[in-house]
Amino acid sequence: CYWLYSRVGCQLEAIMAFFYGCSNSYLLCAISLSRCYIILRPFNAKNVSVTKCIIIACVVVIIAFIWTMLPIIGWNEYTLEGALTSCCVNWYDRRPLYVSFNFFLFIFVYCIPLIILVVTNSIIYFGLKRMKYKIIQGNKTELSQKRIEMEGRILKSIIITICGFIITWTPYAIVFFISAFHNTNTTISPLATFVCACFAKSSVMWIPILYINTSTHFRLIFVDMNSINKQETIGSTGREAHNPSVIVEKKSAIAVINAPLENNFSTIDEQ
């Protein structure tokens, strides 16, 4: 095993992997905090506008980019990992400059975001349970049953995505911690480092796929409508020429499918 793409390629690969993992962690925190704010303060939900969400997303991505550039400017460095087939920050150097970066990296990029994700999503879960209980008891509430169901689906999608993120990056974080702070008598095999690194970096492919498969909104807007359009195209070639009533039937079917979506979105906008 050896690296094929020189030191520049090593740094580029490490920058992309580091930036993806760090920005993913911070974006998940931002999403969880925004949903928590909406659940705790439903009357202020309009304050969470698209513009503000874009600004917050840009801010957290910039913070992740700053973390990514720190090893380039001299606080730690990007170098080959144990198996010599991928690159990351230098875990093995025991000089204070390197150890201090690894310590802050472990705290501010893994531990604190993990705490935020667990706390905020726990608050969202119990908040939704209280809302459902109020509706069952018949108490008046500004949030409709449709809104609670929608928030529940969003929470389910977020939690599944977060669990995928945690399962993917936790083994890598553990290996990183042991390698960065172990004593001279404790070593981790290059194979263990290689497997954890590959598993973590593969999340760039399967975490988005996991989100798409669990996002009801995504399926309703993109998947189902595309299926309908495809069925329209297939059906129109064979039946419309012989039966004009097919057009009316298809339009009514699409109207029936779109009606719940429009009602849901209009209810949300009013609230």
Secondary structure as GFF3:
##gff-version 3
##sequence-region A 1 271
A	DSSP	alpha_helix	6	40	.	.	.	ID=ss1
A	DSSP	three_ten_helix	42	47	.	.	.	ID=ss2
A	DSSP	alpha_helix	50	69	.	.	.	ID=ss3
A	DSSP	beta_strand	78	80	.	.	.	ID=ss4
A	DSSP	beta_strand	87	89	.	.	.	ID=ss5
A	DSSP	alpha_helix	96	105	.	.	.	ID=ss6
A	DSSP	pi_helix	106	111	.	.	.	ID=ss7
A	DSSP	alpha_helix	112	137	.	.	.	ID=ss8
A	DSSP	alpha_helix	145	181	.	.	.	ID=ss9
A	DSSP	alpha_helix	190	201	.	.	.	ID=ss10
A	DSSP	alpha_helix	203	214	.	.	.	ID=ss11
A	DSSP	alpha_helix	216	218	.	.	.	ID=ss12
A	DSSP	pi_helix	219	224	.	.	.	ID=ss13
A	DSSP	alpha_helix	225	238	.	.	.	ID=ss14
A	DSSP	alpha_helix	245	270	.	.	.	ID=ss15
###
